[in-house]
Amino acid sequence: MSGAFERSSNRFPAESTPPRYHQIIMLLEPARRKGRQYLNPVPTNVGGPSVIFKVGPRFLFGTNGRQPSKPLGPFHTDAAIYATQPRSGLRITWMGHSTSLIEIDGARILIDPVWDERAAPTNWAGPKRFFAPPLALSDLPPLDAVIVSHDHYDHLGERTIRALSQHPATENAQWITSLGVGALLQQFGVPAARCLELNWMDRTQIGAVEITALPSRHFSGRSLFNRFETLWSSFALIGPNHRIYYGADSGEWPGFHEIGQRFGPFDLTMLEIGASDPLWADIHMGPEGAARSFRALGGHGLLMPIHWGLFNLALHPWTQPIETISSAADLKLWSPTPGTPSDVIANEELRSAWWRPITS
């Protein structure tokens, strides 16, 4: 495992770039700052206090069904499966929301780990899990890397990081995150020597898999007072036989086209579908935006919906995102049951209906 990294080229060689792409290609660049704050790759409206006043009444008197009416699960991961390599070379265990254990071309990578009871700064208030973690942290297999895309509570759980930093599974793991987030990981117990911060377009090698941090259209901050002070990223995971794009949190933006051109075609594209609303469309794409973004990325392979099904973070019914994306035309979906290690096989859809109510 190598912890060294290098900055990749920011654009295609001029002689190989079709003229019509010149404007788009300039979007894939290292992140810039204005003072202490990082900037989005394109102008982005994150929303301020006025959004709170608009949202408040809807939270109190609006949409029903924002969380399940009956307990979900229990879901269970048989950890014994990790003793064998995936037959396809690519296997994913989706733990809910954006947390996934990815086995790709011989590397085992945990993304945005949240085993915490709530996506919040406390354990007594805030969005609570809809179901218990399918796999106990103590049963995690040895990891080659842990990726933390940004510092929001639903992607970086303090109790989870504290436990993982002391876990035998991470003894030899490289922690990979965005600029500025490393200090938080170290505060929670991750050794500084194993913590690697990446700017957009930086890359590192984990076994045979190259991991590149890429721009996304979002923001950071674990309070209202430190927004934008650390970076947020998406990631391309490129192995000798498989390619994954992990979109993390993002609104739609024109850079998706170039990401697909430069790093695709992807076998699996992981895009958020939940926690969306027209009031914050710039930073959360929603299911319709995920369909458009998947096509902008090239529309190759399978689309895996993430960022849904675990926390009540928006105003829509909790099943609305998956119902909407499932009805989209001409999309090949890969949507597994939480906690079920599942091989990704080229062009073979997986459409679990775990979220549908059981009818007698």
Secondary structure, DSSP 8 states (H G I E B T S, - for coil): ----EEE--SS--GGGS-GGGHHHHTTS----EETTEE--SS------HHHHHHHHHHHHHS-S-SS-SS--------GGGGGS--TTSEEEEEEETTEEEEEETTEEEEES----SBSSSSSSSS-B-SS--SS-GGG----SEEEE----TTT--HHHHHHHHT-GGGTT-EEEEETTTHHHHHHTT--GGGEEEE-TTEEEEETTEEEEEE--S----SSTTSTTSS---EEEEE-SS-EEEE--S----THHHHHHHHH---SEEEEE-SS--GGGTTT--HHHHHHHHHHHTT--SEEEEES-SS---SSS-TTHHHHHHHT-TT--BEE--TT--EE--TT--EE--TTS----
